[in-house]
Amino acid sequence: SSYNNDGNVVNATYNTSGRFGGGYSKFGANGIRLPNSALNITGSVTVSLWLKLINYSVNIFALFGRGITTQPTALQYTLSMRTNGAIDFEVSNFTIYNVTSVSVAGAKPALGVWTHILGTYNGTWMGLYLNGTLVVSLVPSFTSLNPRALTNAQVGIGHGAGTQPIYIIDEAMIWNRSLSANEVTDLFNNQSY
């Protein structure tokens, strides 16, 4: 990245079949780790990625973010997938746990199709976009993110425990601001950032 927040591949495989060039698949524990301190965002945040599912999950797993989804006190922000296929954008401020959740294509994202997923939070509003379209939003009950997330909280792509589905992730990005609806649409249509 232009901000020196490049990931370190710990347990993932480069795949030439990414959405834009190559992506990563076959994630194991820790997947791709990113610099922890630079991504300790306590204000507005946007998390975005392209996902292509090959099969579905039997466990909850994190796609991309900072924290540990099974420990709300360690969570700041993350995109994850539930066992029923619902895509979640989750944020936390340590004592209160807000979750925005939506099911894609009925119950699960379609297999074998690239889906753009983006979650954004600005302290007074949070929303989840799929393929450039807002699908769910809410007013969070807190105005800042967890400043006390564990110092060793994972920041990464494709991390989590248990049996994960087979999938490819490409163009994973984090902003320390909330993107506007126009910027989300532009990102989906043109991969402009």
LUMLO-421313 format. One line per 5 residues: number of its first residue (from 1); their letters; for each residue x, y, z of N, C-alpha, C. Coordinates in Angstrom, 3 decimals. Example, Ala and Ser with C-alpha at 12.3 -4.5 7.8 and 13.67 -1.06 7.14 Angstrom:
<sites>
1	as	13.190/-5.690/7.800/12.300/-4.500/7.800/13.200/-3.300/7.800; 12.850/-2.250/7.080/13.670/-1.060/7.140/12.900/0.030/7.870 .
</sites>
This chain:
<sites>
1	ssynn	0.839/-1.191/0.000/0.000/0.000/0.000/0.875/1.243/0.000; 0.286/2.372/-0.327/1.055/3.619/-0.348/1.333/4.135/1.064; 0.722/3.511/2.087/0.934/3.926/3.473/1.759/2.903/4.248; 2.444/2.007/3.533/3.307/0.986/4.137/2.562/0.057/5.087; 1.307/-0.252/4.770/0.519/-1.201/5.553/0.345/-2.504/4.786 .
6	dgnvv	1.409/-2.918/4.117/1.348/-4.147/3.348/1.241/-5.347/4.278; 0.537/-6.368/3.811/0.369/-7.570/4.606/1.553/-8.510/4.506; 1.682/-9.344/5.534/2.690/-10.393/5.574/1.959/-11.729/5.450; 2.199/-12.446/4.369/1.515/-13.722/4.154/2.057/-14.737/5.148; 1.191/-15.168/6.079/1.566/-16.142/7.094/1.079/-17.528/6.683 .
11	natyn	-0.174/-17.602/6.266/-0.749/-18.902/5.939/-1.851/-18.716/4.899; -1.472/-18.396/3.674/-2.406/-18.223/2.559/-1.648/-18.506/1.270; -2.382/-18.783/0.225/-1.778/-19.148/-1.052/-2.151/-18.125/-2.113; -1.144/-17.639/-2.839/-1.411/-16.718/-3.943/-2.177/-17.461/-5.033; -3.197/-16.800/-5.571/-4.048/-17.385/-6.596/-4.110/-16.411/-7.763 .
16	tsgrf	-3.773/-16.852/-8.951/-3.756/-15.959/-10.114/-5.157/-15.588/-10.578; -6.179/-16.190/-10.004/-7.563/-15.936/-10.424/-8.254/-14.913/-9.535; -7.568/-13.824/-9.200/-8.189/-12.774/-8.405/-9.160/-11.937/-9.226; -9.874/-11.056/-8.573/-10.823/-10.177/-9.262/-10.082/-9.206/-10.171; -8.977/-8.663/-9.679/-8.133/-7.736/-10.436/-6.713/-8.269/-10.364 .
21	gggys	-6.343/-9.127/-11.270/-5.030/-9.774/-11.170/-5.122/-10.920/-10.181; -4.115/-11.068/-9.328/-4.099/-12.168/-8.368/-4.782/-11.827/-7.064; -5.188/-12.862/-6.349/-5.769/-12.727/-5.022/-5.167/-13.795/-4.129; -5.773/-14.048/-2.970/-5.284/-15.075/-2.057/-6.407/-16.019/-1.673; -6.028/-17.280/-1.495/-6.971/-18.318/-1.105/-6.260/-19.289/-0.167 .
26	kfgan	-6.947/-20.357/0.199/-6.414/-21.402/1.085/-5.833/-20.800/2.356; -6.672/-20.027/3.061/-6.242/-19.369/4.286/-6.205/-20.359/5.438; -5.139/-20.295/6.215/-5.033/-21.052/7.452/-5.030/-20.074/8.613; -4.639/-20.537/9.783/-4.574/-19.666/10.957/-3.695/-18.455/10.636; -4.171/-17.295/10.954/-3.496/-15.999/10.775/-3.503/-15.477/9.343 .
31	girlp	-3.804/-16.288/8.336/-3.935/-15.808/6.964/-2.863/-14.829/6.545; -3.252/-13.594/6.336/-2.330/-12.504/6.009/-2.416/-11.497/7.141; -1.295/-11.208/7.779/-1.269/-10.266/8.891/-0.840/-8.894/8.397; -1.449/-7.860/8.981/-1.112/-6.481/8.636/-0.541/-5.776/9.857; 0.138/-4.620/9.654/0.689/-3.885/10.799/-0.402/-3.551/11.800 .
36	nsaln	-0.189/-3.895/13.049/-1.204/-3.747/14.077/-1.410/-2.303/14.513; -0.332/-1.607/14.857/-0.471/-0.272/15.437/-1.034/0.748/14.453; -0.655/0.672/13.199/-1.125/1.648/12.214/-2.619/1.512/11.947; -3.156/0.342/12.205/-4.568/0.104/11.902/-5.428/0.068/13.159; -4.911/0.625/14.254/-5.666/0.761/15.495/-6.534/2.013/15.364 .
41	itgsv	-7.634/1.872/14.656/-8.505/2.990/14.305/-9.629/3.085/15.326; -9.775/4.233/15.967/-10.820/4.390/16.973/-11.921/5.343/16.536; -11.772/5.942/15.355/-12.800/6.836/14.824/-13.494/6.187/13.646; -13.773/6.954/12.626/-14.435/6.442/11.429/-13.563/5.413/10.729; -14.209/4.406/10.121/-13.477/3.349/9.437/-14.322/2.788/8.296 .
46	tvslw	-13.652/2.370/7.234/-14.286/1.640/6.133/-13.408/0.436/5.836; -14.042/-0.724/5.666/-13.354/-1.973/5.359/-14.001/-2.536/4.100; -13.169/-2.920/3.125/-13.686/-3.342/1.829/-12.890/-4.521/1.298; -13.532/-5.409/0.550/-12.853/-6.504/-0.131/-13.748/-7.082/-1.218; -13.118/-7.827/-2.122/-13.823/-8.642/-3.106/-13.716/-10.087/-2.644 .
51	lklin	-14.831/-10.819/-2.675/-14.882/-12.196/-2.200/-15.502/-13.094/-3.260; -14.859/-14.235/-3.490/-15.425/-15.267/-4.364/-15.453/-16.565/-3.575; -16.656/-17.005/-3.212/-16.821/-18.246/-2.456/-16.825/-19.438/-3.390; -16.121/-20.474/-2.988/-16.121/-21.728/-3.737/-17.018/-22.740/-3.033; -17.052/-22.705/-1.695/-18.019/-23.487/-0.924/-18.348/-22.727/0.353 .
56	ysvni	-19.329/-23.211/1.113/-19.788/-22.489/2.296/-19.094/-22.940/3.565; -19.228/-22.139/4.609/-18.566/-22.357/5.886/-19.379/-23.262/6.801; -18.669/-23.932/7.690/-19.331/-24.647/8.770/-19.079/-23.948/10.108; -18.285/-22.889/10.088/-17.967/-22.114/11.286/-18.045/-20.628/10.975; -18.179/-19.831/12.024/-18.041/-18.386/11.890/-16.569/-18.097/11.618 .
61	falfg	-16.292/-17.216/10.690/-14.900/-16.869/10.443/-14.786/-15.425/9.998; -13.635/-14.837/10.282/-13.371/-13.450/9.913/-12.785/-13.404/8.519; -13.302/-12.496/7.706/-12.753/-12.271/6.379/-11.622/-11.254/6.429; -11.872/-10.115/7.139/-10.910/-9.017/7.111/-11.240/-8.032/8.212; -10.249/-7.652/9.007/-10.485/-6.642/10.026/-9.453/-6.683/11.126 .
66	rgitt	-9.779/-6.023/12.236/-8.893/-5.969/13.402/-9.659/-6.426/14.624; -9.171/-7.481/15.220/-9.772/-7.985/16.439/-10.029/-9.467/16.364; -10.732/-9.958/17.347/-11.071/-11.366/17.443/-12.585/-11.444/17.567; -13.271/-11.950/16.536/-14.727/-11.872/16.496/-15.404/-12.632/17.620; -14.744/-13.632/18.187/-15.355/-14.388/19.278/-15.119/-13.736/20.628 .
71	qptal	-14.334/-12.663/20.674/-14.069/-11.938/21.905/-14.378/-10.459/21.688; -15.613/-10.028/21.963/-15.986/-8.631/21.709/-15.051/-7.613/22.333; -14.406/-7.942/23.453/-13.495/-6.980/24.073/-12.230/-6.792/23.258; -11.967/-7.691/22.304/-10.776/-7.588/21.467/-11.093/-7.071/20.076; -12.351/-6.804/19.802/-12.792/-6.415/18.469/-12.788/-4.901/18.291 .
76	qytls	-12.343/-4.450/17.122/-12.556/-3.064/16.713/-13.489/-3.037/15.514; -13.079/-3.676/14.417/-13.897/-3.689/13.200/-13.570/-4.939/12.401; -14.564/-5.522/11.765/-14.295/-6.697/10.941/-15.460/-6.997/10.003; -15.130/-7.571/8.870/-16.100/-8.193/7.987/-15.974/-9.692/8.222; -17.086/-10.366/8.454/-17.032/-11.799/8.718/-18.234/-12.483/8.074 .
81	mrtng	-18.210/-13.814/8.108/-19.314/-14.596/7.574/-19.798/-15.566/8.640; -21.105/-15.637/8.805/-21.730/-16.541/9.764/-21.956/-17.914/9.137; -22.311/-18.880/9.957/-22.536/-20.238/9.455/-23.704/-20.312/8.484; -24.652/-19.378/8.581/-25.786/-19.374/7.642/-25.474/-18.595/6.363; -24.239/-18.132/6.225/-23.834/-17.406/5.029/-24.004/-15.909/5.121 .
86	aidfe	-24.553/-15.409/6.230/-24.750/-13.965/6.376/-23.412/-13.255/6.479; -23.269/-12.168/5.752/-22.081/-11.315/5.839/-22.330/-10.291/6.933; -21.389/-10.144/7.854/-21.503/-9.188/8.954/-20.438/-8.114/8.831; -20.807/-6.886/9.166/-19.836/-5.826/9.435/-19.998/-5.524/10.910; -18.961/-5.732/11.685/-19.043/-5.588/13.129/-18.066/-4.533/13.614 .
91	vsnft	-18.517/-3.729/14.568/-17.649/-2.770/15.240/-17.930/-2.846/16.728; -16.952/-2.430/17.533/-17.123/-2.490/18.982/-16.441/-1.310/19.643; -16.992/-0.892/20.774/-16.308/0.104/21.595/-16.011/-0.455/22.981; -15.793/-1.743/23.086/-15.376/-2.482/24.269/-16.541/-2.875/25.168; -17.363/-1.940/25.591/-18.438/-2.311/26.507/-19.743/-2.586/25.784 .
96	iynvt	-19.876/-2.108/24.551/-21.111/-2.308/23.785/-20.722/-2.941/22.462; -21.457/-3.935/22.049/-21.125/-4.699/20.854/-22.228/-4.496/19.832; -21.960/-3.765/18.772/-22.940/-3.537/17.711/-22.609/-4.408/16.520; -23.606/-5.015/15.923/-23.388/-5.857/14.760/-24.389/-5.465/13.686; -23.902/-5.220/12.479/-24.767/-5.061/11.330/-24.643/-6.349/10.540 .
101	svsva	-25.753/-6.992/10.270/-25.695/-8.277/9.598/-26.695/-8.308/8.446; -26.323/-8.997/7.392/-27.236/-9.151/6.261/-26.948/-10.474/5.580; -27.968/-11.090/5.076/-27.788/-12.288/4.265/-27.809/-11.879/2.805; -26.895/-12.441/2.038/-26.750/-12.100/0.633/-27.454/-13.152/-0.208; -28.148/-12.730/-1.258/-28.809/-13.653/-2.199/-29.701/-14.639/-1.459 .
106	gakpa	-30.545/-14.145/-0.595/-31.449/-14.985/0.169/-30.828/-15.369/1.488; -29.915/-16.327/1.475/-29.273/-16.744/2.711/-27.754/-16.703/2.622; -27.209/-16.911/1.432/-25.762/-17.005/1.298/-25.304/-16.323/0.006; -24.060/-15.858/-0.020/-23.525/-15.338/-1.282/-23.505/-16.454/-2.325; -23.725/-16.101/-3.550/-23.696/-17.099/-4.622/-22.293/-17.678/-4.751 .
111	lgvwt	-22.223/-18.951/-5.015/-20.933/-19.606/-5.207/-20.353/-19.255/-6.574; -19.031/-19.085/-6.611/-18.337/-18.887/-7.873/-18.494/-17.520/-8.504; -19.052/-16.551/-7.761/-19.297/-15.200/-8.294/-18.580/-14.182/-7.403; -17.871/-13.239/-8.005/-17.213/-12.189/-7.229/-18.244/-11.255/-6.623; -18.131/-10.972/-5.318/-19.023/-10.063/-4.596/-18.177/-9.004/-3.912 .
116	hilgt	-18.523/-7.737/-4.120/-17.826/-6.658/-3.423/-18.551/-6.403/-2.107; -17.795/-6.439/-0.999/-18.356/-6.265/0.342/-17.666/-5.078/0.990; -18.445/-4.157/1.563/-17.870/-2.966/2.192/-18.691/-2.595/3.414; -18.007/-2.398/4.531/-18.644/-1.896/5.750/-18.055/-0.559/6.103; -18.901/0.369/6.551/-18.411/1.694/6.920/-19.097/2.173/8.196 .
121	yngtw	-18.345/2.919/9.014/-18.808/3.402/10.319/-18.254/4.805/10.520; -19.123/5.749/10.996/-18.637/7.107/11.224/-18.972/7.658/12.603; -19.411/6.805/13.506/-19.744/7.257/14.863/-21.217/7.532/15.060; -21.917/7.914/13.996/-23.359/8.163/14.098/-24.160/7.281/13.151; -23.459/6.554/12.274/-24.125/5.710/11.283/-23.162/4.616/10.855 .
126	mglyl	-23.704/3.424/10.594/-22.883/2.355/10.029/-23.712/1.606/9.006; -23.038/1.135/7.947/-23.771/0.456/6.894/-22.940/-0.634/6.246; -23.645/-1.555/5.616/-23.022/-2.644/4.883/-23.499/-2.570/3.442; -22.529/-2.539/2.519/-22.805/-2.468/1.081/-22.381/-3.774/0.428; -23.173/-4.226/-0.524/-22.815/-5.364/-1.355/-22.935/-4.943/-2.804 .
131	ngtlv	-21.862/-5.120/-3.544/-21.820/-4.728/-4.955/-22.260/-3.289/-5.164; -21.794/-2.399/-4.290/-22.035/-0.968/-4.423/-23.378/-0.483/-3.937; -24.222/-1.380/-3.425/-25.561/-1.025/-2.977/-25.689/-1.194/-1.468; -26.206/-0.173/-0.775/-26.440/-0.265/0.661/-27.544/-1.285/0.912; -27.242/-2.299/1.726/-28.244/-3.328/1.994/-28.786/-3.263/3.417 .
136	vslvp	-28.020/-2.696/4.336/-28.512/-2.534/5.703/-27.700/-1.450/6.397; -28.350/-0.712/7.289/-27.648/0.309/8.070/-28.310/0.427/9.428; -27.606/1.058/10.360/-28.176/1.327/11.675/-27.439/2.482/12.316; -28.033/3.010/13.370/-27.398/4.046/14.170/-26.749/3.336/15.351; -25.424/3.366/15.442/-24.758/2.657/16.535/-25.019/3.338/17.873 .
141	sftsl	-24.839/2.582/18.940/-25.080/3.124/20.281/-23.809/3.699/20.898; -22.780/3.911/20.084/-21.543/4.518/20.556/-20.926/5.334/19.430; -20.066/6.287/19.810/-19.529/7.222/18.820/-18.053/7.021/18.509; -17.404/6.050/19.141/-16.003/5.762/18.825/-15.749/4.272/18.986; -14.712/3.794/18.298/-14.387/2.375/18.352/-13.502/2.058/19.545 .
146	npral	-13.412/0.795/19.838/-12.711/0.250/20.977/-11.247/0.707/21.045; -10.909/1.629/21.953/-9.509/2.040/22.074/-8.697/1.039/22.882; -9.369/0.061/23.486/-8.696/-0.883/24.367/-8.587/-2.265/23.734; -8.734/-2.355/22.414/-8.574/-3.649/21.761/-7.207/-4.212/22.121; -7.155/-5.489/22.305/-5.910/-6.130/22.730/-4.743/-5.716/21.846 .
151	tnaqv	-3.618/-5.460/22.454/-2.451/-5.049/21.675/-2.010/-6.141/20.710; -2.356/-7.380/21.012/-2.014/-8.463/20.107/-3.198/-8.889/19.248; -4.234/-8.057/19.202/-5.395/-8.379/18.379/-4.961/-8.563/16.936; -5.525/-9.547/16.295/-5.159/-9.826/14.917/-5.655/-8.730/14.000; -4.818/-8.323/13.082/-5.228/-7.463/11.986/-4.901/-8.259/10.748 .
156	gighg	-5.905/-8.632/10.008/-5.547/-9.435/8.866/-6.688/-9.861/7.990; -6.312/-10.670/7.031/-7.216/-11.178/6.016/-7.292/-12.682/6.196; -8.512/-13.201/6.283/-8.687/-14.636/6.345/-8.219/-15.263/7.628; -8.434/-14.611/8.761/-8.042/-15.228/10.022/-9.267/-15.723/10.766; -9.069/-16.694/11.601/-10.153/-17.271/12.368/-9.885/-18.726/12.648 .
161	agtqp	-10.709/-19.298/13.498/-10.500/-20.686/13.907/-11.491/-21.599/13.204; -11.174/-22.860/13.200/-12.099/-23.854/12.681/-11.997/-24.047/11.180; -12.896/-24.872/10.658/-12.915/-25.183/9.241/-13.522/-24.023/8.468; -12.759/-23.475/7.568/-13.226/-22.342/6.784/-13.677/-22.810/5.413; -14.527/-22.031/4.762/-14.905/-22.371/3.399/-13.724/-22.121/2.464 .
166	iyiid	-13.830/-22.595/1.264/-12.821/-22.280/0.249/-13.273/-21.002/-0.436; -12.392/-20.015/-0.481/-12.740/-18.730/-1.065/-11.483/-18.024/-1.522; -11.672/-16.984/-2.336/-10.580/-16.125/-2.794/-10.919/-14.700/-2.371; -9.944/-13.993/-1.836/-10.102/-12.579/-1.473/-9.144/-11.758/-2.318; -9.633/-10.611/-2.794/-8.801/-9.701/-3.568/-9.130/-8.270/-3.153 .
171	eamiw	-8.162/-7.392/-3.320/-8.333/-5.945/-3.110/-8.927/-5.619/-1.743; -8.367/-6.187/-0.676/-8.790/-5.862/0.687/-8.201/-4.505/1.067; -9.045/-3.600/1.578/-8.620/-2.236/1.898/-9.269/-1.743/3.186; -8.546/-0.880/3.904/-9.068/-0.215/5.100/-8.806/1.277/4.963; -9.803/2.096/5.297/-9.659/3.559/5.352/-9.926/4.010/6.780 .
176	nrsls	-9.259/5.066/7.208/-9.540/5.638/8.523/-10.555/6.769/8.406; -11.534/6.545/7.549/-12.658/7.463/7.376/-13.828/6.669/6.804; -14.991/7.251/6.864/-16.188/6.620/6.306/-16.359/7.074/4.857; -16.401/6.140/3.933/-16.611/6.506/2.532/-18.070/6.903/2.314; -18.293/7.856/1.428/-19.652/8.273/1.073/-20.274/7.237/0.140 .
181	anevt	-21.581/7.303/-0.041/-22.273/6.389/-0.956/-21.717/6.512/-2.374; -21.407/7.738/-2.815/-20.832/7.936/-4.152/-19.462/7.292/-4.268; -18.653/7.410/-3.212/-17.332/6.781/-3.232/-17.439/5.257/-3.255; -18.405/4.711/-2.533/-18.617/3.256/-2.532/-18.996/2.781/-3.925; -19.912/3.493/-4.563/-20.332/3.138/-5.922/-19.154/3.229/-6.886 .
186	dlfnn	-18.362/4.293/-6.756/-17.197/4.470/-7.620/-16.177/3.353/-7.398; -15.968/2.986/-6.150/-15.039/1.900/-5.839/-15.521/0.591/-6.465; -16.808/0.296/-6.352/-17.361/-0.920/-6.932/-17.241/-0.925/-8.459; -17.595/0.192/-9.079/-17.602/0.259/-10.551/-16.215/0.383/-11.164; -15.306/1.082/-10.487/-14.031/1.418/-11.118/-12.794/0.977/-10.347 .
191	qsy	-12.963/0.391/-9.175/-11.834/0.052/-8.298/-10.885/1.243/-8.240; -11.442/2.400/-7.827/-10.785/3.687/-7.984/-9.777/4.050/-6.893; -9.641/3.254/-5.855/-8.733/3.658/-4.763/-7.526/2.756/-4.729 .
</sites>
